[in-house]
Amino acid sequence: MKKILSPMIKMLLKNYMENNYRFEKKFFIFQLTKQEVENNIKFHPAVFSEIYYERFINNIYLDSFDLRNYFDNANGVSERRKLRIRWYGNMLGRVEKPVLEIKTKISNLGYKISYPLTEFFLDKDFTIKTLKDIFIKSQLSQTLKNELFSLEFTLLNRYKRKYFQSKDKTFRITLDSEMQFYSLLSNWNNFLNKRTSQENIILELKCNSKQKQETISFITNFLPHRATKSSKYALGVEALNPW
């Protein structure tokens, strides 16, 4: 059954959707080294070069008690979403400039809205109550807070990301490696329940949704990898819960 966005989410996204869609295509790579994948990117005829700087990304994912967002992904629901708190740099300790992201995906098109949150500490005392206090102190609408209060955190993940851009600046590639997944509990956390995926790499191609399909095909045809709907959130749930 097709998943329908809640009225609250439709309201939040109404003024953003048309101009903020972007095409996203993921490639899950497990038989090449990171350097080999980078070489494929740099020798691409679109002339990709590295931009920004390599950095660690940390995410706390939120979901319903029955993992509705995870199962939407696992079951191939075309219209689905993820909610996460993202920050960069160190995972533990003071978390500065965290951002709540609501990301919606419809087939290969995606868009997201971001909300700054108040800073917090991620340590053994971090609980679901801590998280709710963060939402209360942040500049969020009461409607959004009410929805967030109904969710639970499901996992924490961390990975290293590199960024590349085509010469004409119309396409971007991100390369994620050194993936780590941590289980989060509601009442206390020691971050000892951990799984890693050091050998796997996720490459994601991104561009404006208005880009012509033949141009997108030109870019993807020169990437010698198999496209997949690989989600780091889904990978983490499955790694920590080997059903």
Long-range contacts (C-beta under 8 A, 24 or more apart in sequence): 2-77, 2-78, 2-79, 3-72, 3-77, 3-79, 3-80, 4-79, 5-79, 5-81, 5-104, 6-147, 8-143, 8-144, 8-147, 9-81, 9-102, 9-104, 11-143, 12-102, 12-113, 12-144, 13-104, 13-111, 13-113, 16-111, 16-113, 17-111, 20-111, 20-112, 21-109, 21-110, 21-111, 21-209, 22-109, 22-110, 22-111, 22-206, 22-207, 22-208, 22-209, 23-108, 23-109, 23-205, 23-206, 23-207, 23-208, 23-209, 23-211, 23-216, 24-105, 24-108, 24-109, 24-110, 24-204, 24-205, 24-206, 25-108, 25-204, 25-205, 25-216, 25-220, 25-227, 26-202, 26-203, 26-204, 26-205, 26-227, 26-228, 26-229, 26-230, 26-231, 27-202, 27-203, 27-204, 27-205, 27-223, 27-225, 27-226, 27-227, 27-228, 27-230, 28-200, 28-201, 28-202, 28-225, 28-226, 28-228, 28-230, 29-200, 29-201, 29-202, 29-203, 29-225, 30-199, 30-200, 30-201, 32-201, 34-175, 34-177, 34-201, 37-175, 37-201, 37-203, 37-225, 38-162, 38-175, 40-223, 40-224, 40-225, 41-164, 41-173, 41-175, 41-203, 41-223, 42-164, 44-166, 44-219, 44-222, 44-223, 45-222, 46-166, 46-167, 46-168, 46-171, 46-218, 46-219, 46-222, 47-166, 47-167, 48-164, 48-165, 48-166, 48-167, 48-171, 48-173, 49-164, 49-165, 49-167, 50-162, 50-163, 50-164, 51-163, 51-164, 51-165, 52-163, 54-160, 54-161, 54-162, 54-163, 55-88, 55-89, 55-160, 55-161, 56-88, 56-89, 56-90, 56-91, 56-158, 56-159, 56-160, 56-161, 57-86, 57-87, 57-88, 57-158, 57-159, 57-160, 57-161, 57-176, 58-86, 58-87, 58-88, 58-89, 58-91, 58-95, 58-156, 58-157, 58-158, 59-84, 59-85, 59-86, 59-156, 59-157, 59-158, 59-232, 59-233, 60-84, 60-85, 60-131, 60-153, 60-155, 60-156, 60-184, 61-153, 61-154, 61-155, 61-156, 61-157, 61-233, 61-236, 62-148, 62-151, 62-152, 62-153, 62-154, 63-151, 63-152, 63-154, 64-150, 64-151, 64-152, 65-152, 67-154, 67-237, 69-233, 70-154, 70-233, 70-234, 70-237, 73-229, 73-231, 73-233, 73-234, 74-234, 76-229, 78-106, 78-107, 79-104, 79-105, 79-106, 80-104, 80-105, 81-105, 82-231, 82-233, 83-148, 83-151, 84-233, 85-117, 91-122, 91-156, 91-158, 92-122, 92-123, 92-191, 93-121, 93-122, 93-123, 94-119, 94-120, 94-121, 95-119, 95-120, 95-121, 95-122, 98-134, 100-138, 100-140, 100-148, 109-209, 115-139, 115-140, 115-144, 123-189, 124-188, 124-189, 124-190, 125-188, 126-189, 127-185, 127-186, 127-187, 127-188, 127-189, 128-152, 128-153, 128-186, 128-187, 152-186, 153-184, 153-186, 154-184, 154-233, 154-237, 155-181, 155-182, 155-183, 155-184, 155-233, 155-236, 155-237, 155-240, 156-181, 156-182, 156-183, 156-184, 156-191, 157-181, 157-182, 157-232, 157-233, 157-236, 158-182, 159-232, 166-219, 170-207, 170-208, 170-211, 170-215, 171-205, 171-206, 171-207, 171-211, 171-219, 172-205, 172-206, 172-207, 173-203, 173-204, 173-205, 173-206, 174-203, 174-204, 174-206, 175-201, 175-202, 175-203, 176-201, 176-202, 176-203, 176-204, 176-232, 177-201, 177-202, 179-232, 179-235, 181-235, 181-236, 181-239, 181-240, 182-240, 183-240, 193-240, 195-236, 195-239, 195-240, 197-235, 197-239, 202-230, 202-232
